[in-house]
Amino acid sequence: VNTTGYTQTKWMSELYLNKLREFGYQIGILRPAFISGNSQNGSCNSDDFIWKYVRLLVHSEMAPIEQTMILTPVNKVASVFVESAEKISSVK
């Protein structure tokens, strides 16, 4: 299997987190899929994979057939992360 350092780091981090669960720590793992720009002001990382993909499609005048990409605005992802952290903190 050809994996990147990024993928390996995510895998190893989850191994450590699962080990902490065995010691009684409350651990939550959030895995957002494709994170898009801010839904309130439109700011985004225009060098991100998603926008490179969109640019490629526009420049080549192509469109994917029956492809769905679920995008979640970065401000929504941040809000869910904060809410989750607050819930975990209040359980103590």
Buried (B, 14 or more C-beta within 10 A) or exposed (E): EEEEEEEEEBEEEEEEEEEEEEEEEEBEEEEBEEBBBEEEEEEBEEEBEBBEEEEEEEEEEEEEEEEEEEEBBBBBBEEEEEEEEEEEEEEE
